[in-house]
Structure formats: structure tokens, C-alpha cells
Amino acid sequence: MKRPITLIFFFFFIFSLGCQEIKYVADPYPLITMKPSQEPIEDFFYEMDADFYAFGFSPEVNVINITDIAMNNGAPNGLTNLRIREEQTFMNSLYLYISFGVYVPRNVKIYGVTVK
């Protein structure tokens, strides 16, 4: 009876591991900076999922272009006070366990202040 419990624990442990790499890039124009150069009132928010496959061990790296996101979502002049938050939500964990680690999404939230 101990064997199935150990096996289940092992699979949950393996599924919770993984190597996910997200690379953030920003072109020099428009201005994308993490320095607080304006009022700290955040008026920009963007949320997306970065998709990984095969426990996150696939060699593909997700590249997120912050300049494109800013220009296409209401900040054509750029962003300051930029904050990026990556997290594993409950739904992401559910997808991970339902797919047995084949599909591993990671939630990315981008906050900032639009340049006027």
C-alpha cells in the first residue's frame, strides 16, 4: 500500500518542477524604463499567459516584447515605473496536473505608468 502513495507523491513532485524561461525585451523607443520618473499612479495593466510544454523542459524560450505590448495597449509613448510579475495561478496549476505536465502555463502581469 505504501508503493502507490509514494508513486503519487513522486509524480506530483516531478510535475511541480520545471525550467521555464521568459525573456523580456524592449526597444529603445518608445521609452520603457523601470525607474520611477513620474507619479507612481499606475494606469497601465496587461496580463497574459506564457505557454511551456513538456514540464517546461522544452528548449524554447518565451520572448515577450514589452514595447509591442505598450504600443498596442494604450501606451504609444512608452512606460515608466515598469513592474513585471510572474506567477503560477491556481488554474495554471490545474492545467499542469490535468495534462500531466505536458502543458505548463505561467501567468505574466505587466504594470506601469504611461508616458504622456
C-alpha positions as CSV (number, residue, x, y, z in Angstrom):
1,M,0.0,0.0,0.0
2,K,2.9,2.4,0.6
3,R,4.1,2.0,-3.0
4,P,1.1,3.8,-4.7
5,I,1.3,6.7,-2.3
6,T,5.0,7.1,-2.9
7,L,4.5,6.9,-6.6
8,I,1.7,9.6,-6.5
9,F,3.9,11.8,-4.3
10,F,6.8,11.4,-6.8
11,F,4.6,12.4,-9.8
12,F,3.2,15.5,-8.0
13,F,6.8,16.4,-7.1
14,I,8.1,16.0,-10.6
15,F,5.1,17.9,-12.1
16,S,5.8,20.9,-9.8
17,L,9.3,21.1,-11.1
18,G,10.3,22.5,-14.4
19,C,12.5,25.0,-16.0
20,Q,10.6,27.9,-17.5
21,E,12.5,30.9,-19.0
22,I,10.8,34.1,-20.1
23,K,12.9,36.7,-21.8
24,Y,11.7,40.3,-21.7
25,V,12.9,42.7,-24.5
26,A,12.2,46.4,-25.1
27,D,13.2,48.5,-28.0
28,P,14.8,51.9,-27.1
29,Y,11.7,53.8,-28.5
30,P,9.2,54.3,-27.0
31,L,10.7,54.8,-23.6
32,I,10.5,51.7,-21.4
33,T,12.0,52.1,-18.0
34,M,11.8,50.7,-14.6
35,K,12.9,54.0,-12.9
36,P,10.2,55.9,-11.1
37,S,10.2,59.1,-13.2
38,Q,6.6,60.1,-13.0
39,E,3.8,60.0,-10.5
40,P,3.5,56.4,-9.0
41,I,-0.1,56.1,-10.1
42,E,-0.2,53.0,-12.3
43,D,-2.6,53.4,-15.2
44,F,-1.3,50.6,-17.4
45,F,-2.0,46.9,-16.9
46,Y,-1.6,43.9,-19.2
47,E,-2.0,40.2,-18.4
48,M,-1.0,37.2,-20.4
49,D,-0.1,33.6,-20.2
50,A,3.3,32.3,-21.3
51,D,3.0,28.7,-22.5
52,F,5.5,26.0,-21.9
53,Y,5.4,22.3,-22.8
54,A,6.8,19.0,-21.5
55,F,7.3,20.1,-17.9
56,G,8.9,23.3,-19.0
57,F,12.0,21.4,-20.2
58,S,11.4,22.2,-23.9
59,P,14.3,24.3,-25.2
60,E,12.0,27.1,-26.5
61,V,12.3,30.4,-24.6
62,N,9.2,32.6,-24.5
63,V,10.2,36.1,-25.6
64,I,7.9,39.0,-24.5
65,N,8.4,42.3,-26.3
66,I,7.3,45.0,-23.8
67,T,7.5,47.7,-26.4
68,D,4.9,46.0,-28.7
69,I,2.6,45.4,-25.7
70,A,2.8,49.0,-24.6
71,M,2.2,50.4,-28.1
72,N,-0.7,48.1,-28.9
73,N,-2.4,48.5,-25.5
74,G,-2.7,52.2,-24.8
75,A,0.9,53.4,-24.1
76,P,2.2,54.5,-27.5
77,N,4.8,56.9,-25.9
78,G,6.2,54.3,-23.6
79,L,6.0,53.2,-19.9
80,T,7.8,54.2,-16.8
81,N,7.7,52.7,-13.3
82,L,7.5,49.3,-15.0
83,R,6.8,46.3,-12.9
84,I,6.6,42.7,-14.1
85,R,5.1,39.9,-12.0
86,E,5.2,36.2,-12.9
87,E,3.1,33.8,-11.0
88,Q,1.6,30.3,-11.1
89,T,-2.1,30.7,-10.6
90,F,-4.5,28.0,-9.4
91,M,-5.8,27.5,-12.9
92,N,-2.2,27.2,-14.3
93,S,-1.5,24.5,-11.7
94,L,-4.7,22.8,-12.6
95,Y,-3.7,22.7,-16.3
96,L,-0.3,21.4,-15.3
97,Y,-1.8,18.4,-13.3
98,I,-4.6,17.6,-15.7
99,S,-2.2,17.4,-18.7
100,F,0.4,15.5,-16.6
101,G,2.9,18.2,-17.2
102,V,2.6,18.4,-21.0
103,Y,1.1,21.9,-20.9
104,V,2.6,24.3,-18.3
105,P,1.2,27.9,-18.5
106,R,2.8,30.7,-16.5
107,N,0.9,34.0,-15.8
108,V,2.6,37.3,-16.5
109,K,1.3,40.7,-15.4
110,I,2.8,44.0,-16.5
111,Y,2.1,47.2,-14.6
112,G,3.3,50.7,-15.3
113,V,2.7,54.4,-15.8
114,T,2.1,55.6,-19.4
115,V,4.4,58.3,-20.6
116,K,2.4,61.4,-21.5
